[in-house]
Amino acid sequence: MTLVATLFIVGLILLSFEIIVPGGILGVMGGVALLGGCVVSFQHFGATGGWLTVLAAVVLVGLMLAIEFVVLPRTPWGKKMFLRAQVTGSSQRTPNEGSLLGQSAVAVTTLAPSGYVTVGGRQHEAFCRSGYVAAGTTLRVTAVENFRLVVSTE
């Protein structure tokens, strides 16, 4: 019984430290310790004792997770640990497919095959399927893919 309790305590401590030390190693080691406690319980106490230990492990892990993810974020220390802000901006405006398609573009940088072009006074990332294009070349917008324009020589 002492070995089972020791493995459970070590497993729960390692699982609780997983929230502070990311990487998964401590979580895996804690899970292995809990699993080892369940295996030892099956060997020493039979099926009934083993299943009661498995039930206890599930309840304890569920209780620990509830404390870590429900109670802890509301404490002053937890508020410093958990991320609450969201990134709502973007580094580049998404090109509007309908308004840019077919328009004339001028290569700002060398496209080999990617670079930057100016369309209607705005700079956009572009990709040229025909390969290398020198800066200053006039191009035509043929498609819009994700956050970049696809251009070709006129």
DSSP file with accessible surface (Angstrom, degrees, kcal/mol):
  #  RESIDUE AA STRUCTURE BP1 BP2  ACC     N-H-->O    O-->H-N    N-H-->O    O-->H-N    TCO  KAPPA ALPHA  PHI   PSI    X-CA   Y-CA   Z-CA
    1    1 A M     >        0   0  151      0, 0.0     4,-2.3     0, 0.0     5,-0.2   0.000 360.0 360.0 360.0 -35.2    0.0    0.0    0.0
    2    2 A T  H  >  +     0   0  114      1,-0.2     4,-2.6     2,-0.2     5,-0.2   0.899 360.0  50.6 -65.7 -39.7    2.9    2.4    0.7
    3    3 A L  H  > S+     0   0   93      2,-0.2     4,-2.7     1,-0.2     5,-0.2   0.918 110.5  49.1 -65.0 -41.6    4.4    1.8   -2.7
    4    4 A V  H  > S+     0   0   10      2,-0.2     4,-2.4     1,-0.2    -2,-0.2   0.943 113.3  46.5 -63.0 -46.2    1.0    2.6   -4.4
    5    5 A A  H  X S+     0   0   44     -4,-2.3     4,-2.7     2,-0.2    -2,-0.2   0.913 112.5  50.4 -63.9 -40.8    0.6    5.8   -2.3
    6    6 A T  H  X S+     0   0   70     -4,-2.6     4,-2.8     2,-0.2     5,-0.2   0.932 111.1  48.0 -63.8 -45.2    4.1    6.9   -3.0
    7    7 A L  H  X S+     0   0   44     -4,-2.7     4,-2.6     1,-0.2    -1,-0.2   0.899 112.7  49.6 -62.9 -38.1    3.7    6.3   -6.8
    8    8 A F  H  X S+     0   0   18     -4,-2.4     4,-2.7    -5,-0.2     5,-0.2   0.931 112.2  46.7 -66.3 -44.4    0.4    8.2   -6.7
    9    9 A I  H  X S+     0   0  101     -4,-2.7     4,-2.4     2,-0.2     5,-0.2   0.943 114.7  46.5 -64.1 -45.7    1.9   11.2   -4.8
   10   10 A V  H  X S+     0   0   66     -4,-2.8     4,-2.6    -5,-0.2     5,-0.2   0.929 113.5  50.0 -61.8 -44.1    5.0   11.3   -7.1
   11   11 A G  H  X S+     0   0    0     -4,-2.6     4,-2.5    -5,-0.2    -2,-0.2   0.927 111.9  46.5 -61.2 -44.4    2.7   11.1  -10.2
   12   12 A L  H  X S+     0   0   38     -4,-2.7     4,-2.3     2,-0.2    -1,-0.2   0.894 112.4  50.5 -67.8 -37.5    0.4   13.9   -9.0
   13   13 A I  H  X S+     0   0   79     -4,-2.4     4,-2.1    -5,-0.2    -2,-0.2   0.940 112.2  47.0 -65.0 -44.9    3.3   16.1   -8.1
   14   14 A L  H  X S+     0   0   32     -4,-2.6     4,-0.9     1,-0.2    -2,-0.2   0.916 112.7  49.5 -64.0 -40.9    4.9   15.6  -11.5
   15   15 A L  H  < S+     0   0   31     -4,-2.5     4,-0.5    -5,-0.2     3,-0.4   0.885 110.5  50.5 -65.2 -36.6    1.6   16.2  -13.3
   16   16 A S  H >< S+     0   0   39     -4,-2.3     3,-0.8     1,-0.2     4,-0.4   0.860 107.4  53.4 -71.8 -31.5    1.1   19.4  -11.3
   17   17 A F  H >X S+     0   0  100     -4,-2.1     4,-2.7     1,-0.2     3,-0.8   0.699  90.5  78.8 -73.9 -15.9    4.6   20.7  -12.2
   18   18 A E  T 3< S+     0   0   46     -4,-0.9    -1,-0.2    -3,-0.4     6,-0.2   0.828  86.7  58.3 -61.2 -29.9    3.8   20.1  -15.8
   19   19 A I  T <4 S+     0   0   42     -3,-0.8    -1,-0.3    -4,-0.5    -2,-0.2   0.821 113.6  37.8 -71.1 -25.9    1.8   23.4  -15.9
   20   20 A I  T <4 S+     0   0   82     -3,-0.8    -2,-0.2    -4,-0.4    -1,-0.2   0.858 120.5  44.2 -90.8 -40.3    4.9   25.3  -14.7
   21   21 A V  S  < S-     0   0   77     -4,-2.7     3,-0.4     3,-0.0     5,-0.3  -0.854  82.9-157.0-110.0  96.6    7.6   23.5  -16.7
   22   22 A P        +     0   0  112      0, 0.0     3,-0.1     0, 0.0    -3,-0.1  -0.255  56.7  84.5 -71.4 162.7    6.3   22.9  -20.3
   23   23 A G  S    S-     0   0   70     -5,-0.1    -5,-0.0     1,-0.1    -2,-0.0   0.107  88.2-109.3 135.1 -23.2    7.6   20.2  -22.5
   24   24 A G  S  > S+     0   0   26     -3,-0.4     4,-2.4    -6,-0.2     5,-0.2   0.228  90.0 106.3  91.7 -16.5    5.6   17.1  -21.6
   25   25 A I  H  > S+     0   0  118      1,-0.2     4,-2.6     2,-0.2     5,-0.2   0.947  83.1  44.3 -64.2 -48.1    8.4   15.2  -19.9
   26   26 A L  H  > S+     0   0   39     -5,-0.3     4,-2.6     1,-0.2    -1,-0.2   0.881 113.4  52.2 -65.2 -36.6    7.1   15.7  -16.4
   27   27 A G  H  > S+     0   0   16      2,-0.2     4,-2.5     1,-0.2    -1,-0.2   0.912 110.7  46.8 -64.3 -42.4    3.6   14.9  -17.5
   28   28 A V  H  X S+     0   0   97     -4,-2.4     4,-2.5     2,-0.2    -2,-0.2   0.929 113.3  48.6 -65.4 -43.9    4.7   11.6  -19.1
   29   29 A M  H  X S+     0   0   95     -4,-2.6     4,-2.3     1,-0.2    -2,-0.2   0.905 112.0  49.8 -64.1 -38.7    6.7   10.7  -16.0
   30   30 A G  H  X S+     0   0    0     -4,-2.6     4,-2.4     2,-0.2    -1,-0.2   0.908 110.9  49.3 -65.3 -41.1    3.7   11.5  -13.8
   31   31 A G  H  X S+     0   0   33     -4,-2.5     4,-2.6     2,-0.2    -2,-0.2   0.899 110.4  50.4 -64.3 -39.5    1.4    9.4  -15.9
   32   32 A V  H  X S+     0   0   92     -4,-2.5     4,-2.9     2,-0.2    -2,-0.2   0.903 109.5  51.4 -65.0 -39.4    3.9    6.5  -15.8
   33   33 A A  H  X S+     0   0   12     -4,-2.3     4,-2.3     2,-0.2    -2,-0.2   0.928 111.9  46.4 -63.9 -42.8    4.1    6.8  -12.0
   34   34 A L  H  X S+     0   0   12     -4,-2.4     4,-2.0     2,-0.2    -2,-0.2   0.920 113.3  49.0 -64.9 -42.8    0.3    6.7  -11.7
   35   35 A L  H  X S+     0   0  115     -4,-2.6     4,-2.5     1,-0.2    -2,-0.2   0.911 109.9  52.2 -62.3 -41.1    0.1    3.8  -14.1
   36   36 A G  H  X S+     0   0   26     -4,-2.9     4,-2.7     1,-0.2     5,-0.2   0.900 107.4  52.5 -61.2 -40.1    2.8    2.0  -12.1
   37   37 A G  H  X S+     0   0    0     -4,-2.3     4,-2.1     1,-0.2    -1,-0.2   0.899 110.1  48.4 -62.6 -38.0    0.8    2.6   -9.0
   38   38 A C  H  X S+     0   0   11     -4,-2.0     4,-2.2     2,-0.2    -2,-0.2   0.911 111.3  49.6 -68.0 -40.9   -2.3    1.0  -10.6
   39   39 A V  H  X S+     0   0   70     -4,-2.5     4,-2.2     2,-0.2    -2,-0.2   0.934 111.5  48.4 -64.2 -44.5   -0.2   -2.0  -11.9
   40   40 A V  H  X S+     0   0   20     -4,-2.7     4,-2.5     1,-0.2     5,-0.3   0.906 110.1  53.1 -61.7 -38.9    1.2   -2.6   -8.4
   41   41 A S  H  X S+     0   0    0     -4,-2.1     4,-2.7    -5,-0.2     5,-0.3   0.903 107.8  49.8 -64.2 -41.1   -2.3   -2.3   -6.9
   42   42 A F  H  X S+     0   0   68     -4,-2.2     4,-1.1     8,-0.2    -1,-0.2   0.903 112.9  48.3 -62.5 -38.7   -3.6   -5.0   -9.3
   43   43 A Q  H  < S+     0   0  144     -4,-2.2    -2,-0.2     1,-0.2    -1,-0.2   0.898 122.5  30.7 -70.4 -39.9   -0.7   -7.3   -8.4
   44   44 A H  H  < S+     0   0  125     -4,-2.5    -2,-0.2    -5,-0.2    -3,-0.2   0.788 131.1  29.8 -91.3 -29.4   -1.0   -6.9   -4.6
   45   45 A F  H  X S-     0   0   95     -4,-2.7     4,-1.1    -5,-0.3     3,-0.2   0.340  99.2-129.2-117.2   5.0   -4.8   -6.4   -4.1
   46   46 A G  H  X  -     0   0   35     -4,-1.1     4,-2.3    -5,-0.3    -1,-0.3  -0.181  50.7 -43.5  78.9-170.4   -6.3   -8.2   -7.0
   47   47 A A  H  > S+     0   0   60      2,-0.2     4,-2.8     1,-0.2     5,-0.3   0.906 135.2  50.2 -66.8 -42.5   -8.9   -7.0   -9.5
   48   48 A T  H  > S+     0   0  110      1,-0.2     4,-2.1     2,-0.2    -1,-0.2   0.952 114.8  42.9 -64.2 -48.0  -11.1   -5.2   -7.1
   49   49 A G  H  X S+     0   0   15     -4,-1.1     4,-1.9     1,-0.2    -1,-0.2   0.882 114.5  52.6 -64.7 -36.8   -8.3   -3.3   -5.4
   50   50 A G  H  X S+     0   0    0     -4,-2.3     4,-2.3    -9,-0.3    -2,-0.2   0.928 110.0  46.4 -65.2 -45.5   -6.8   -2.5   -8.8
   51   51 A W  H  X S+     0   0  165     -4,-2.8     4,-2.5     1,-0.2    -1,-0.2   0.865 110.6  53.2 -68.9 -33.0  -10.0   -1.1  -10.3
   52   52 A L  H  X S+     0   0  109     -4,-2.1     4,-2.5    -5,-0.3    -1,-0.2   0.894 109.5  49.7 -65.4 -36.3  -10.6    1.0   -7.1
   53   53 A T  H  X S+     0   0   20     -4,-1.9     4,-2.6     2,-0.2    -2,-0.2   0.905 109.7  50.3 -68.2 -40.3   -7.0    2.4   -7.6
   54   54 A V  H  X S+     0   0   42     -4,-2.3     4,-2.5     2,-0.2    -2,-0.2   0.931 111.4  48.9 -62.4 -43.8   -7.7    3.2  -11.3
   55   55 A L  H  X S+     0   0  107     -4,-2.5     4,-2.5     1,-0.2    -2,-0.2   0.927 111.3  49.6 -61.0 -43.5  -10.9    4.9  -10.2
   56   56 A A  H  X S+     0   0   43     -4,-2.5     4,-2.8     1,-0.2     5,-0.2   0.903 110.1  51.2 -62.7 -39.8   -9.0    6.9   -7.5
   57   57 A A  H  X S+     0   0   10     -4,-2.6     4,-2.7     2,-0.2     5,-0.3   0.931 110.7  47.8 -64.0 -43.9   -6.4    7.9  -10.1
   58   58 A V  H  X S+     0   0   95     -4,-2.5     4,-2.5     1,-0.2    -2,-0.2   0.928 114.2  46.7 -63.5 -43.4   -9.0    9.1  -12.6
   59   59 A V  H  X S+     0   0   88     -4,-2.5     4,-2.7     2,-0.2    -2,-0.2   0.932 113.9  47.6 -64.8 -44.7  -10.7   11.1   -9.8
   60   60 A L  H  X S+     0   0   65     -4,-2.8     4,-2.7     2,-0.2    -2,-0.2   0.913 113.2  47.3 -65.4 -41.7   -7.5   12.6   -8.5
   61   61 A V  H  X S+     0   0   39     -4,-2.7     4,-2.7    -5,-0.2     5,-0.2   0.925 113.3  49.2 -66.1 -41.8   -6.2   13.6  -12.0
   62   62 A G  H  X S+     0   0   38     -4,-2.5     4,-2.3    -5,-0.3    -2,-0.2   0.924 112.8  47.4 -62.2 -41.7   -9.6   15.1  -12.8
   63   63 A L  H  X S+     0   0  102     -4,-2.7     4,-2.4     2,-0.2    -2,-0.2   0.927 112.2  49.7 -65.5 -41.4   -9.6   17.0   -9.5
   64   64 A M  H  X S+     0   0   27     -4,-2.7     4,-2.7     1,-0.2    -2,-0.2   0.923 111.5  48.3 -64.6 -42.7   -6.0   18.2  -10.1
   65   65 A L  H  X S+     0   0   76     -4,-2.7     4,-2.5     2,-0.2     5,-0.3   0.897 110.0  52.5 -65.3 -38.6   -6.9   19.4  -13.6
   66   66 A A  H  X>S+     0   0   45     -4,-2.3     4,-2.0    -5,-0.2     5,-1.3   0.921 111.6  46.5 -63.1 -41.3  -10.0   21.2  -12.3
   67   67 A I  I  <>S+     0   0   88     -4,-2.4     5,-3.1     3,-0.2     4,-0.3   0.938 115.4  46.3 -65.1 -44.3   -7.8   23.0   -9.7
   68   68 A E  I  <5S+     0   0   18     -4,-2.7    -2,-0.2     1,-0.2    -1,-0.2   0.855 124.8  29.0 -69.4 -34.8   -5.1   23.9  -12.3
   69   69 A F  I  <5S+     0   0  116     -4,-2.5    -1,-0.2    -5,-0.2    -2,-0.2   0.569 132.3  28.0-107.7  -8.5   -7.4   25.1  -15.0
   70   70 A V  I  <5S+     0   0   74     -4,-2.0     4,-0.3    -5,-0.3    -3,-0.2   0.731 129.6  28.2-113.6 -50.5  -10.5   26.5  -13.1
   71   71 A V  I > <S+     0   0   80     -5,-1.3     3,-1.4    -4,-0.3     4,-0.5   0.939 115.8  56.1 -81.2 -47.9   -9.2   27.6   -9.7
   72   72 A L  G > <S+     0   0   28     -5,-3.1     3,-1.6     1,-0.3     6,-0.4   0.881 100.2  57.6 -58.0 -42.4   -5.6   28.6  -10.4
   73   73 A P  G 3  S+     0   0   15      0, 0.0    -1,-0.3     0, 0.0    -2,-0.1   0.755 103.9  55.7 -63.3 -18.2   -6.4   31.1  -13.2
   74   74 A R  G <  S+     0   0  178     -3,-1.4    -2,-0.2    -4,-0.3    -3,-0.1   0.582  91.0  88.7 -89.5  -9.6   -8.5   33.1  -10.7
   75   75 A T  S <> S-     0   0   48     -3,-1.6     4,-2.3    -4,-0.5     5,-0.2  -0.485  89.4-114.3 -83.8 158.3   -5.8   33.5   -8.1
   76   76 A P  H  > S+     0   0  104      0, 0.0     4,-0.9     0, 0.0    -1,-0.1   0.907 119.1  47.1 -59.0 -39.2   -3.3   36.5   -8.3
   77   77 A W  H  > S+     0   0  142      1,-0.2     4,-0.9     2,-0.2     3,-0.5   0.908 112.2  50.1 -68.3 -40.3   -0.4   34.1   -9.0
   78   78 A G  H  > S+     0   0    0     -6,-0.4     4,-2.3     1,-0.2     3,-0.3   0.842 102.2  60.8 -68.1 -32.9   -2.4   32.3  -11.7
   79   79 A K  H  < S+     0   0  122     -4,-2.3    -1,-0.2     1,-0.2    -2,-0.2   0.822 105.1  49.7 -63.9 -28.2   -3.4   35.5  -13.4
   80   80 A K  H  < S+     0   0  184     -4,-0.9    -1,-0.2    -3,-0.5    -2,-0.2   0.769 113.6  46.6 -77.8 -26.2    0.3   36.2  -13.9
   81   81 A M  H  < S+     0   0   66     -4,-0.9     2,-0.3    -3,-0.3    -2,-0.2   0.844 100.3  70.7 -84.8 -36.6    0.8   32.7  -15.4
   82   82 A F  S  < S-     0   0   52     -4,-2.3     2,-0.4    -9,-0.1     0, 0.0  -0.659  79.8-123.3 -93.5 140.4   -2.1   32.4  -17.8
   83   83 A L        +     0   0  156     -2,-0.3    -3,-0.1     1,-0.1    -2,-0.1  -0.615  34.0 166.4 -80.0 127.5   -2.3   34.3  -21.1
   84   84 A R        +     0   0  155     -2,-0.4    -1,-0.1    -5,-0.1     2,-0.1   0.589  46.7  89.1-115.0 -19.9   -5.5   36.4  -21.3
   85   85 A A        -     0   0   77      1,-0.0     2,-0.4     2,-0.0    -2,-0.0  -0.429  61.0-146.8 -82.2 157.1   -4.8   38.7  -24.3
   86   86 A Q        -     0   0  166     -2,-0.1     2,-0.8     0, 0.0    -2,-0.0  -0.934  15.3-125.5-122.1 148.4   -5.5   37.9  -27.9
   87   87 A V        +     0   0  141     -2,-0.4    -2,-0.0     1,-0.2     0, 0.0  -0.836  37.5 163.8 -90.7 112.9   -3.7   38.8  -31.0
   88   88 A T        +     0   0  128     -2,-0.8    -1,-0.2     2,-0.0     2,-0.1   0.582  47.8  75.6-108.0 -13.7   -6.4   40.5  -33.2
   89   89 A G        -     0   0   58      2,-0.0     2,-0.3     1,-0.0     3,-0.0  -0.279  65.1-141.0 -90.9 178.9   -4.3   42.3  -35.8
   90   90 A S        -     0   0   88     -2,-0.1     3,-0.1     1,-0.1    -2,-0.0  -0.963  18.0-127.8-137.8 158.0   -2.4   41.0  -38.8
   91   91 A S  S    S+     0   0  132     -2,-0.3     2,-0.4     1,-0.2    -1,-0.1   0.758  96.1  21.9 -77.6 -24.3    0.9   41.9  -40.3
   92   92 A Q  S    S-     0   0   46     -3,-0.0    -1,-0.2     3,-0.0     2,-0.1  -0.997  84.7-111.1-146.1 138.7   -0.5   42.4  -43.7
   93   93 A R        -     0   0  113     -2,-0.4     3,-0.0    -3,-0.1    -2,-0.0  -0.430  41.2-109.1 -66.2 138.6   -4.0   43.2  -45.0
   94   94 A T        -     0   0   79     -2,-0.1    53,-0.1     1,-0.1    -1,-0.1  -0.542  37.8-113.5 -69.8 127.6   -5.5   40.3  -46.9
   95   95 A P        -     0   0    8      0, 0.0     2,-0.7     0, 0.0    -1,-0.1  -0.368  23.1-122.6 -63.8 139.5   -5.7   41.1  -50.6
   96   96 A N     >  -     0   0   96      1,-0.2     4,-1.5    -2,-0.1     5,-0.2  -0.758  20.4-152.6 -84.3 115.4   -9.2   41.5  -51.9
   97   97 A E  H  > S+     0   0  112     -2,-0.7     4,-1.6     1,-0.2     3,-0.2   0.903  87.0  47.4 -60.6 -46.3   -9.4   39.0  -54.8
   98   98 A G  H  4 S+     0   0   63      1,-0.2    -1,-0.2     2,-0.2    -2,-0.0   0.895 112.9  46.2 -67.6 -37.2  -12.0   40.7  -56.9
   99   99 A S  H  4 S+     0   0   60      1,-0.2    -1,-0.2    -3,-0.1    -2,-0.2   0.761 117.9  40.2 -81.4 -22.5  -10.5   44.2  -56.8
  100  100 A L  H >< S+     0   0   13     -4,-1.5     3,-1.9    -3,-0.2    41,-0.3   0.684  84.2 110.9 -99.0 -19.6   -6.9   43.2  -57.6
  101  101 A L  T 3< S+     0   0   77     -4,-1.6    41,-0.2     1,-0.3     3,-0.1  -0.335  90.4   6.8 -63.2 126.4   -7.4   40.5  -60.2
  102  102 A G  T 3  S+     0   0   36     39,-2.4    -1,-0.3     1,-0.3    40,-0.1   0.370  97.2 133.1  86.5  -5.8   -6.3   41.7  -63.6
  103  103 A Q    <   -     0   0   79     -3,-1.9    38,-2.5     1,-0.1    -1,-0.3  -0.372  62.2-102.6 -78.1 160.1   -4.7   44.9  -62.4
  104  104 A S  E     -A  140   0A  56     36,-0.2    16,-0.4    -3,-0.1     2,-0.3  -0.578  39.2-170.2 -81.9 141.2   -1.3   46.2  -63.4
  105  105 A A  E     -A  139   0A   0     34,-2.9    34,-4.0    -2,-0.2     2,-0.5  -0.948  14.5-146.0-132.1 151.3    1.5   45.8  -60.9
  106  106 A V  E     -AB 138 118A  66     12,-1.9    12,-2.5    -2,-0.3     2,-0.4  -0.978  25.9-119.3-119.4 129.5    5.0   47.1  -60.7
  107  107 A A  E     - B   0 117A   3     30,-2.4    29,-3.0    -2,-0.5    10,-0.3  -0.524  26.0-176.6 -69.7 120.1    7.8   44.9  -59.1
  108  108 A V  S    S+     0   0   61      8,-2.6     2,-0.3    -2,-0.4     9,-0.2   0.855  74.5  20.3 -81.8 -41.2    9.3   46.8  -56.1
  109  109 A T  S    S-     0   0   52      7,-1.8     2,-0.3    25,-0.1    27,-0.2  -0.754 103.8 -78.6-118.9 169.7   11.9   44.2  -55.5
  110  110 A T        -     0   0   60     -2,-0.3     2,-0.7    25,-0.1    24,-0.2  -0.528  42.0-141.4 -67.9 131.1   13.3   41.4  -57.6
  111  111 A L  B     +F  133   0B   0     22,-2.7    22,-2.6    -2,-0.3     4,-0.2  -0.879  22.8 177.3 -97.3 113.9   10.9   38.5  -57.8
  112  112 A A  S    S-     0   0   64      2,-1.5    20,-0.2    -2,-0.7    -1,-0.1  -0.451  93.4 -55.9-136.9  61.1   12.9   35.3  -57.8
  113  113 A P  S    S+     0   0   49      0, 0.0    15,-2.7     0, 0.0     2,-0.3  -0.936 139.0  45.3 -89.8  -0.6   10.1   34.0  -57.8
  114  114 A S  E     + C   0 127A  52     13,-0.2    -2,-1.5    -3,-0.1     2,-0.3  -0.764  66.7 110.0-105.5 153.8    8.8   35.8  -54.7
  115  115 A G  E     - C   0 126A  10     11,-2.2    11,-3.2    -2,-0.3     2,-0.4  -0.928  60.9 -57.9 177.4-154.8    9.1   39.5  -53.8
  116  116 A Y  E     - C   0 125A  95     -2,-0.3    -8,-2.6     9,-0.2    -7,-1.8  -0.925  39.0-177.3-121.8 142.1    7.0   42.7  -53.5
  117  117 A V  E     -BC 107 124A   0      7,-2.7     7,-3.0    -2,-0.4     2,-0.5  -0.893  22.7-128.4-128.5 160.4    4.9   44.5  -56.0
  118  118 A T  E     +BC 106 123A  47    -12,-2.5   -12,-1.9    -2,-0.3     2,-0.4  -0.955  24.9 178.0-110.9 127.7    2.9   47.7  -55.9
  119  119 A V  E >  S- C   0 122A   3      3,-2.8     3,-1.6    -2,-0.5   -14,-0.1  -0.985  73.5 -15.6-129.3 117.9   -0.7   47.6  -57.0
  120  120 A G  T 3  S-     0   0   72     -2,-0.4    -1,-0.1   -16,-0.4     3,-0.1   0.854 128.8 -52.2  60.2  34.3   -2.8   50.8  -56.9
  121  121 A G  T 3  S+     0   0   72      1,-0.2     2,-0.4     0, 0.0    -1,-0.3   0.448 117.8 106.4  84.2  -1.4   -0.3   52.5  -54.6
  122  122 A R  E <   -C  119   0A 135     -3,-1.6    -3,-2.8     2,-0.0     2,-0.4  -0.916  66.6-128.6-114.3 142.4   -0.3   49.6  -52.0
  123  123 A Q  E     +C  118   0A 111     -2,-0.4     2,-0.3    -5,-0.2    -5,-0.2  -0.694  31.1 176.5 -91.5 134.4    2.6   47.2  -51.6
  124  124 A H  E     -C  117   0A   5     -7,-3.0    -7,-2.7    -2,-0.4     2,-0.3  -0.963  34.9-108.1-134.1 152.7    1.8   43.4  -51.6
  125  125 A E  E     -C  116   0A  65     22,-0.4    24,-2.7    -2,-0.3     2,-0.3  -0.610  47.0-173.4 -76.4 139.8    3.8   40.2  -51.4
  126  126 A A  E     -Cd 115 149A   0    -11,-3.2   -11,-2.2    -2,-0.3     2,-0.4  -0.932  24.1-152.0-139.3 160.3    3.8   38.5  -54.8
  127  127 A F  E     -Cd 114 150A  45     22,-2.5    24,-2.6    -2,-0.3     2,-0.6  -1.000  11.3-153.0-132.8 129.0    4.8   35.3  -56.5
  128  128 A C  E >   - d   0 151A   0    -15,-2.7     3,-1.4    -2,-0.4    24,-0.2  -0.922   2.8-161.5-108.2 118.7    5.7   35.1  -60.2
  129  129 A R  T 3  S+     0   0  154     22,-1.1    -1,-0.1    -2,-0.6    23,-0.1   0.719  88.8  64.2 -70.7 -21.3    5.2   31.7  -61.8
  130  130 A S  T 3  S-     0   0   76     21,-0.4     2,-0.4     1,-0.3    -1,-0.3   0.491 106.0-129.9 -83.9   0.3    7.5   32.6  -64.7
  131  131 A G    <   +     0   0   24     -3,-1.4    -1,-0.3   -18,-0.1     2,-0.2  -0.768  67.9  35.7 101.2-132.3   10.4   32.8  -62.4
  132  132 A Y        +     0   0  162     -2,-0.4     2,-0.4   -20,-0.2   -20,-0.2  -0.399  57.1 173.7 -72.8 129.2   12.9   35.7  -62.1
  133  133 A V  B     -F  111   0B   7    -22,-2.6   -22,-2.7    -2,-0.2     3,-0.1  -0.995  26.7-127.6-135.8 130.4   11.6   39.2  -62.7
  134  134 A A    >   -     0   0   44     -2,-0.4     3,-1.5   -24,-0.2   -27,-0.2  -0.356  36.0 -90.7 -75.2 154.6   13.7   42.4  -62.2
  135  135 A A  T 3  S+     0   0   53      1,-0.2   -27,-0.2   -27,-0.1    -1,-0.1  -0.351 112.6  33.3 -61.9 142.4   12.6   45.3  -60.0
  136  136 A G  T 3  S+     0   0   52    -29,-3.0    -1,-0.2     1,-0.3     2,-0.2   0.316  84.2 137.0  92.2  -6.6   10.7   47.9  -62.0
  137  137 A T    <   -     0   0   48     -3,-1.5   -30,-2.4   -30,-0.1     2,-0.4  -0.481  56.0-123.1 -74.8 140.5    9.0   45.4  -64.4
  138  138 A T  E     +A  106   0A  63    -32,-0.2    16,-1.0    -2,-0.2   -32,-0.2  -0.718  38.9 176.7 -85.3 131.7    5.3   45.9  -65.1
  139  139 A L  E     -AE 105 153A   0    -34,-4.0   -34,-2.9    -2,-0.4     2,-0.4  -0.754  26.0-125.7-128.2 173.1    3.3   42.8  -64.3
  140  140 A R  E     -AE 104 152A  96     12,-2.8    12,-2.1   -36,-0.2     2,-0.5  -0.980  23.4-123.2-125.3 134.9   -0.3   41.6  -64.3
  141  141 A V  E     + E   0 151A   1    -38,-2.5   -39,-2.4    -2,-0.4    10,-0.3  -0.655  34.6 169.4 -77.0 119.8   -2.2   40.1  -61.2
  142  142 A T  E     -     0   0A  63      8,-3.0     2,-0.3    -2,-0.5     9,-0.2   0.667  59.2  -3.5-106.1 -22.8   -3.5   36.7  -62.3
  143  143 A A  E     - E   0 150A  25      7,-1.6     7,-3.1   -43,-0.1     2,-0.4  -0.984  55.0-129.3-161.8 165.8   -4.6   35.2  -59.0
  144  144 A V  E     - E   0 149A  23     -2,-0.3     2,-0.5     5,-0.2     5,-0.2  -0.993  23.0-176.7-125.4 121.4   -4.8   35.7  -55.2
  145  145 A E  E >   - E   0 148A  62      3,-2.5     3,-2.6    -2,-0.4     2,-0.2  -0.972  57.7 -60.0-121.8 116.3   -3.5   32.9  -52.9
  146  146 A N  T 3  S-     0   0  145     -2,-0.5     0, 0.0     1,-0.3     0, 0.0  -0.286 120.9 -13.7  51.4-108.5   -3.8   33.3  -49.2
  147  147 A F  T 3  S+     0   0  112     -2,-0.2   -22,-0.4   -53,-0.1     2,-0.3   0.175 125.0  69.8-110.2  15.7   -1.8   36.5  -48.4
  148  148 A R  E <  S- E   0 145A  72     -3,-2.6    -3,-2.5   -24,-0.1     2,-0.3  -0.946  71.5-124.9-133.8 157.4    0.1   36.9  -51.6
  149  149 A L  E     -dE 126 144A   0    -24,-2.7   -22,-2.5    -2,-0.3     2,-0.5  -0.733  16.3-138.3 -96.0 148.6   -0.7   37.8  -55.2
  150  150 A V  E     -dE 127 143A   1     -7,-3.1    -8,-3.0    -2,-0.3    -7,-1.6  -0.936  31.2-178.5-105.4 123.5    0.3   35.7  -58.2
  151  151 A V  E     -dE 128 141A   0    -24,-2.6   -22,-1.1    -2,-0.5   -21,-0.4  -0.829  13.8-168.0-122.0 160.7    1.6   37.8  -61.0
  152  152 A S  E     - E   0 140A  39    -12,-2.1   -12,-2.8    -2,-0.3     2,-0.1  -0.964  36.1 -90.0-142.4 159.9    2.9   37.2  -64.5
  153  153 A T  E       E   0 139A  75     -2,-0.3   -14,-0.2   -14,-0.2   -20,-0.0  -0.409 360.0 360.0 -69.5 145.3    4.7   39.3  -67.1
  154  154 A E              0   0  122    -16,-1.0    -1,-0.1    -2,-0.1   -16,-0.0  -0.264 360.0 360.0 -76.3 360.0    2.4   41.3  -69.4
